[in-house]
Amino acid sequence: MSRDETAALVRRFLDAVNALDGDAARACLAEDVALDLADGRRAIGDEAFRDFLAEQLRRGGETMPILPS
């Protein structure tokens, strides 16, 4: 994947998270996605990410700012 393709994918992911669109965010990730949580645990897989994202959205829909390229 080129640098531009990677940047576009990250932007789509962040846009989806900021729009509170979990399905679109998950579509940007591999099924074996690994997420390192703040408490030191590692969540692995699409289902674990779905559960994490659902919990974050329930807590108030934090956004992830997009940094300029």
C-alpha positions as CSV (number, residue, x, y, z in Angstrom):
1,M,0.0,0.0,0.0
2,S,1.4,3.4,-0.9
3,R,1.8,6.3,1.5
4,D,-1.1,8.1,-0.1
5,E,-3.3,5.0,0.1
6,T,-2.4,4.5,3.7
7,A,-3.1,8.1,4.5
8,A,-6.5,7.9,2.8
9,L,-7.3,4.7,4.8
10,V,-6.4,6.3,8.1
11,R,-8.5,9.4,7.2
12,R,-11.5,7.2,6.3
13,F,-11.1,5.4,9.6
14,L,-10.9,8.6,11.6
15,D,-13.8,10.2,9.7
16,A,-15.9,7.1,10.4
17,V,-15.1,7.1,14.1
18,N,-15.8,10.9,14.4
19,A,-19.1,10.3,12.6
20,L,-19.9,7.6,15.2
21,D,-20.1,5.1,12.3
22,G,-18.8,1.9,13.8
23,D,-19.5,-0.2,10.7
24,A,-17.6,2.1,8.5
25,A,-14.7,2.2,11.0
26,R,-14.5,-1.6,11.2
27,A,-14.6,-1.8,7.4
28,C,-11.2,-0.1,7.4
29,L,-9.6,-2.8,9.6
30,A,-8.4,-6.3,9.1
31,E,-10.3,-9.1,10.8
32,D,-7.3,-9.7,13.1
33,V,-6.9,-6.1,14.2
34,A,-5.1,-5.7,17.5
35,L,-5.9,-2.9,19.8
36,D,-3.7,-2.1,22.8
37,L,-6.0,-0.7,25.5
38,A,-5.1,2.0,28.1
39,D,-5.2,-0.6,30.9
40,G,-2.5,-2.7,29.3
41,R,-4.7,-5.4,27.8
42,R,-4.7,-6.2,24.1
43,A,-7.9,-6.8,22.3
44,I,-7.6,-8.9,19.2
45,G,-10.1,-9.4,16.4
46,D,-13.0,-7.7,14.7
47,E,-15.4,-8.6,17.5
48,A,-13.1,-7.2,20.2
49,F,-12.8,-4.0,18.3
50,R,-16.5,-3.8,17.7
51,D,-17.1,-4.2,21.5
52,F,-14.5,-1.6,22.3
53,L,-15.8,0.9,19.9
54,A,-19.4,0.4,21.0
55,E,-18.4,1.0,24.6
56,Q,-16.5,4.2,23.6
57,L,-19.5,5.5,21.7
58,R,-21.8,4.7,24.7
59,R,-19.5,6.8,26.8
60,G,-20.0,9.9,24.8
61,G,-18.6,9.5,21.4
62,E,-15.1,10.8,21.8
63,T,-13.6,12.1,18.6
64,M,-10.1,11.5,17.1
65,P,-8.7,14.7,15.5
66,I,-7.2,14.4,12.1
67,L,-3.7,15.8,12.0
68,P,-2.7,17.7,8.8
69,S,-0.5,15.7,6.5
